[in-house]
Structures are given as C-alpha cells and as structure tokens.
Amino acid sequence: MTTENIDKNQLLRFSTAGSVDDGKSTLIGRLLYDSKSIFEDQLEAITNTSRRKGHDTVDLAMFTDGLREEREQGITIDVAYRYFTTPKRKFIIADTPGHIQYTRNMVTGASTANASIILIDARHGVIEQTKRHSYIASLLQIPHLIICINKMDLVDYSEDVYKHIVEDYEKVSSKLVIKDIQFIPISALEGDNVVSRSENMPWYLGAPLLHTLEHLYIGSDNNKIDARFPVQTVIRPQREGFIDYRGYAGRIGSGIFRKGDAVTILPSGFTSKIKSIDTYDGSLEEAFSPMSVCMQLEDDVDVSRGDMIVRSNNQPTPSQEFDIMLCWLSTKPMQMRNKYTILHTSNEQKALVKDVVYKININTLERDLEDKTFGMNDIGRVTIRTTKPLMIDAYRENRVTGSIILIDDSTFETVAAGMVVSK
C-alpha cells in the first residue's frame, strides 16, 4: 500500500444533529430506504410496526430509533450508528439526539465524523439548539457541514423561507471556524432532494443530499504531516519463529511512517529507527492513519503502553499544564481542583481542573468571564494540570493527539470531552 491510497479511501463518516422533531431519524430512514440499503426482513418488520401504530405509510424513523423508549416516544435518545453503501462510497452514520439533555451524545457521535448534517425545521428556522450543535461542530473541527433545511413541504416549498434561513445561519456561522458549509432544502418525509432531485423546488440548482455525500472530498481531512503512533500494547509472541520478536502495536493517529524512519519515543526521548511495520497480512514499507500496525525498532529501547512513537524531526509538545475547550457531559457539576482521570490517546494520568478561563453563552456565542461553574452541556475554556506530561498537539492541527476525556474517579463516569487549545 502507498500514500496514494489515503485519498482513495471511500468510507465517509457523518453525523446528524438538530433539535427535537427536526426529522433526523426520518432523513436517515429515507436515505436507507431510497438507496435500497434496507434488508427485506427489516423493511417487513418496520412496515408491520407502522401499521400497528396506525400509520398509512412506513415510519422511516424506526430504522434508526432502535430503543423501545425511542420508538414509543418518537424521539432519539442514544446515538444510533448505521452502515450503508452505494456504488460510489461506503457510509457510517451517527444519528444523534436532539433534546438539550442529550446534547452530550452529539459530542460522542460527531467526534470522528468527516461531515455533519445539521437539520433545521423550515417552520422554526435557526434556534438555540442549532447554534449549540453548530458550535460543537466547530469545536470538534468537523471539516464539512451540510445544513439541511427540512420540512419544506410544510412551508409550500418556499424559496423565500429557504433564503431567509440561510441568511440567519450565515450570521451564526460567521462567528465559528468551519471550513466548508453547504445548504440543501429537503423534505425527508416526502423524499425531496434527499436521494433524488425535487420537482417541487425547481429554484434549487444544487445537488440532492446523497449526491453531495457521495462526492464530498475528504482526502485532505486527515493530518498526513504529523506522524503520531500511540502505543497500545507490546507484542511478545514467544513461539517458534518469533522467539526474539518485540513489536509495539497500536493505531496510527496521524501522518505516515516508513521503514527506516528515524523515530523518537516519548516521553523518554530515546531514539531509534523503524525496523519493520507488520500487519496480519504481512510487512509494509509504509503505513498511515488510521491503520492498525505493529512496529519493530532497530534498538532495544524501553517502550510501553501510553508511550508515543513520533518522527524525530516532528514532535508534539510535552505539556503538564495546558488549556482545553471543555464540553461537560455529566449531570454532576464540575468540581474545581477535584482529581479526575484524563485519557489522552493510549495514555492515562491523573488531572485536575486548575481554572475556568471562560464559559460560552450559546445564545450569543460570547464569553462569560465571571461564571466559574460548569454543569451538564456547558462549554468553555479551562486550564488542566496533569501528574505527568502528555504529548499533545493543538486540536485544530491534530484531532487525535489534541483530544482528551475526563473520568470521575468515584463513579467511573465519563464526565467531559476536551479539545486542546494552541498555546
């Protein structure tokens, strides 16, 4: 395999977000249904359930609302992952909840996405949840944002309504850092501009949603410059043919590694060269993100889980105190100077929140410098101090080595997700 294969990877991960009843699950159901990506037994089961509930047609939202509570209430609670494929591309969808109390689930669903679809109800326009989801998408540095203005059938497919919402959203997005934004007027229920172009909106000259997703260029989304390899485990087979084998296994976080590269092991600072890059299918001359590999080094140096192998001429910054943009996920408020466990790649350390620099007012997107409390769904900048240095990059430069999560030591609950801010 060569680096040319990076740009030819056809898998697209995308998430959906929006307020309650904006039609996220219905939209995904329509994508699956119209692209013929649903098994016959699934279709038959959902059809029968729809009839029992008194629907005249198939309730498309049921294809993703898998929990019993979701189907009973007609809402999404947990993140629902779905896979489908077309002749052009493979897709993994993360359908995230719309209720404010489940906003934390959007962080989970969107953290690995190449693109995010944010739905806006054409009747209601841009609302607080739209701003919240857009801000989170900006924080997570999602490269592509597709704004689907849904339920156009309920506003008589009005071009004026569509244009007004686009103008309102552009005022919001002007305060955010988003590389690529596209707008599509749709009706998920009726299928307008989802898989096929809508005859009801001849004024819209763009492509329908599926065509947009199929042709979204993601080759430049991955960081191919900063080579980072967090070590997950040491491989010592101790069997015939591999008696002296010592390899370091993990998933390449970013960049490209080649056999013979001069590398440095952090945090120790020992140096060596890559002797081999091994996989189940054999050895490679080079490997790149997000491949899982096992590396052998030419020198017998001390390497263990939590260490990071990097190219010697391109190293992250070891930091014991740094600022992050924090999304608080727990119902239990943050406790200043309380000890938490911080997870960064394969590294695990103890940490505390030293200071709250500011919180973000989601309605105005302004900074609140006075409020030092953090409750569920709050977002802001905080200073973290760890017991030992972490090998970090700024999140906007590297989504893998620039992200952390915090775990409450008393409950083992994941309480926060954070993105490292550049110094």
N, C-alpha and C positions, 0 to 999 in steps of 0.2 A: 504494500500500500504506500502511496506517496501523498504529499500535501495537497495534490490536486483533488483528492477525494474529499477534502474538507468542504469545498464549495459545492460538491455534488450530493451531499447528504440531503435526502429528500424529506426527512422527518421534521415536521413543524409542530411545536408545542404551543398551544394557545389557550388562554383562559377567557372566561366570560365574567362580566361584572355588571351590576346595575341594581336599582332599587327593587323592592318587593313588587311582584306582578308586572315587571317590565318585559317579561317574556323570554328570559334566558333559557330556561329548560325547553320551552316550546321552540325556540330558534334552533337549538341543538337537535331536538327531535325532528324538525323539518329538514335540517342538513342530512341527518342519517336516513330519513325516510325518502327524500327526493333523490339522494345519491345512491339509493338501493344498498345501503350498508347495514340493513337490519335482517337478522335471520327470520325465517318464516315462523318458527315457534314463538319467538319474541313478539312478532307482529300479531300473531293469533292471540297470545296471552293479553297483550295490551288492548287489542280490539274487544275482547270479551269483557275486560275490566271496564273499559269505556262504556260499553252497552249497559253494564250493571249500574253504572253511575248516572245513566240517563242521557249520555252524550249521543248526538246524531252522527258524529264523526270520531275518528281516532284521536284520543287525547295525547298529542305528541309529547307533552311534558313528562309523561310517565316513563319515557325511555331513559331519562336521566334521574328522575326523583325516585331513588331506589329504596329509601327508608319508608317504613309504614307510615310514620308521622308525616313525612313529606307528601305522600300520596293522599293522606286523609285531609291535610290542611291545604294542599295545592301550593306548597312553598318548598324551597330548597333550604336544608339545614346544614348538611355536611357537604364537603367538596366531593363531587361526583366525577370520576375520571372515565372517559370513554375513548375508545380507539376506533378509527375507521380509515379507510384507504380509498383513493381514486386512482385512475391510471396515471395521474401526474404526480401524486405525492401521498405520503403517509401522515396521519394526524394523531396527536394525543390531545384530548380536550379536558380542561379542568373547569367544570361548571361550579361556580362559587356562589354562596348565599347572598341574599340582598338585604336581610334585616340588619339593622345597625349592630345588634349584639353579636352577629356572626361575621362582622367585618374582618375580624382576625383571621377567619378562614380564607379570605381573599389573599392575604399575605402568603399563606401556605400554597394556595393553588397557583398563584402568579409568580412565585419566586423563581421558577425555572422556565418561564414562558418566553418564547420568541416574540409573541404578539398577544395583545389583549383586546378583546371585543367588549366595549362598554355600551350597554343599551340605554337608550333614553326614550321614555314614553312620549310620543308626539303630542299627547294631550297636556302633559305636565311640563315638558321642557327640562332645562337644567335645574336640578335640585341639589340639596346638601349632599346626598349620597353620591351623586355624580361627581361633585367636587372631591369628596373623600376618596372615591375609587381612583379618580384621575391623579390625585396627589400621591397615593400609594403606588400607582403605576409609574409615576415619575421618580419616586424614591427608589423603586426596585429597578430603575433603568431598563424597563421593558422597551426594546428598540422600536416596536411598531404598535401603533394604537389605531384600531378601527372603530369609529363611532357609528353605531347602527341606530338610526332614529326609527324606532319600531312603532307598530300600530298605526301606520299611515292610512290604513283603511278606515280608521275611526275619525280621521280628520279630512275625509274625502280626497285623499292623496294630494293635499295642497302643497304646491311648491313654495308659497309664501311662508307657511308654517315651518317647512324644512329649512328655508333660508334663515328665518329668524332664530331657530335653534342653533344652526351652525354659527351665526354671528355671536350668540350668547356664549357658546362653548369656546370659541376662539378667544374671547376675553379672559376666560378661565385659564386656558392653555398657555396664554402669553406669559403667565407667571410661573410656568412649570418648565422643566427640562425634558422635552420629548422630541426625539429625532424625526419621527415620521407619523403623521396623522392623516387618516382618510375618513371621509364621511359617506355613508350609504343609507338612503331611505328604504326601509323594508316593511313588510308585513309578514312576520313569522307564521302567523295563523293561516294566512292565505297563500303564502309562498312567494310573494312579490320580492324580486331582487335577492332572493336567498340562493337558490341554485340556478334559476332561470331569470332572464331579464323581464321586468314587469311591463305589461302593456298598459297598465293604469297610470304609469308615470313616464310618459314619453319625454318629458322635460329633463329627466335624469340621464345623462350621457355616459356615465361611468359604468364599470363592470359590476355584475352581481357579486355577492359575498364569496361564494365558493370559488369563482374565478380569481378573485382578489387573493384569497388564501393560497390557492394553487400556485400563483405566480409571485408570491411575496419572496423577495430576495433576502436570504438570511446568511449568505456566505460570509459577510463582513461582521456578523454579530458576535462571533467568538473572538476572544483575545488570542491571537496567534503569535504574539511577540514575547510576552512574559511567561517563560516556561516554569510552571509550578507543579510539583508532584508530591502531594501529601502522602506520607507512608501510612498504610493501614495495618500491615502486619509483615512479619519476617517469615519467609518460606524456607524451611529446612526439611526436605523430604526424607532424608535418612534411609534411602533404599537404593538398591543396586542401580548403578549408573548415575546416581545423584548424591553420592556419599558426601562430597565436598561442596555441594550446591548451597549457596546462600543468596537468596533473592529478596527484594523488597517490593511488596505488592501494594497496589492501590489504583486509584483512578486519576488520570492526569487532569488537573484542574484547569490548566490553560497552557497555551504555547505548544511548541514542537520539541521533542527530544530525539537526538540521533545517536547511533552507536559511535563511540569515540568522543562524545562531547565532554568537555571539562565541566564538572559539576561541583557544587558546594553543598554540604549537608548542614542544615540549620536546625537548632541554634548553636551546635558545637563549633561550626566553622571549618570542619575538616574538609579537605578537597580530594577529589579522585576523578576518574573517567568512567564513562558507561562502557562496561564490557559486553553486555548483551541486553536486548529488550525482548522478553519472552512472553508468549501467549499460549493458550491451549492449542492453537493451530500451528505453532512453530515460532521461530525467531523473526524479528523485523529489523530492518535497517533504521526505521524511524517510526515514531508514534506521536499522536497528537490528541488533544482534548476532543471528546470526553472518553477516550479509550481506557479500558482497564488492562493493565500490564504488570509484569514482574521484571524489575531491573536488577541486573548484577553489576557490581562495581569492580574495578580492577584492584583496588586496595581493600584490605580487611579493616574497615573502619566501623566504629560503633554507630549503628543506626537502629532506631526502634520506632514503634507506633507514636505518632504525634510529631515526629521529625518531618522536615520538608527538604526534598531534593530540588535544587534550582541550578540554572546555568550560572557559572561563576561570574560572568560579565553582566548579569542581570539579576539582582537580588531584591527581595522585598525588604521592608523596614521592620526590624525587630522593635516592638514597642510594648512597654508595660503600662503606659497611660496614654489614652487616645480618645477622641470624640467619635460618637456614632449618632446617626439618626435612628431613634428607637420607636418601634411600634409596640405598645404594651398590649398583651393578649389576654391577660388574666383578669378575673373578676376581683381578685385580691390586689389592692393598690400596691404600688412600688414602695419599698422601704429604703430610704436613704441609708447608705453605709451598711446595709444588710448584706451578708455574704450570699452570693449566687454561684452556681457552676456555669462557666462560659464554655461553649463548644465552638471551636473555630477549625474548619476542615476536620482533620482527624485528631486534633489536639484538644485536651480538656484541662481546664485550670479553674482555680477559684478566683472570683472577682467581686468587686463592689461598685455601686454607683456613687461616684465621688461628688458629682454636682449635676444639677439640671441647668443647662445653659439657657434654653428657652423651650416653650411649647408652641405648637402651631394651632392657630384658630382656623378650623377647617372652613368656616363660612367666609372668612375674609382672606385666608391664606397669609395672615400677618403673624408676626412673632410676639408671643406674650413672655416678657422677661421677668415678670413678677411671680407667676404661679409656679411653684416648685413641686406640686403634687402630680402623680401620674396614675390614672385609672384606666380601666379597660377601653381600648380603641384610641387612647391618647397617643399623639405623635409629637416628637420633639427631639432636640439635640441634648445629649447628656455626655458627661465625661466618665469613662470607665477606667478602673485600675485593676490590674491582674497580679497574681502572685509571681508569675514568671512571664517573660516577654513572649508575645505572639508574633508570628511572621505575617504581617498584614500588608495589603495594598489598599489604596482608595477604592471604594466600591464602584465608582464610575469608570475606573480603569480595569477592574477585575472583579466580576460578580462572585467568583468562588472564594478568593482569599480576602475579599472585602466584606464578607457577611459573617455574622455571629448569631447565636441564640443564647438566651439565658434560661437556666433551670433553677427552680426553687428547691433548695436542698431539703426542706422539711416535707414537701409534698411530691417532689419529683415531677412537678408540672412545668411544661414549657411556658414561661411567663412573658417572654419578649423576643422579638427578632430585631436585629440591628444592621445598619449599613455603615461601614467605616467612612468617615469624612476625611478628605485630604487635609493634611496639616497646612 
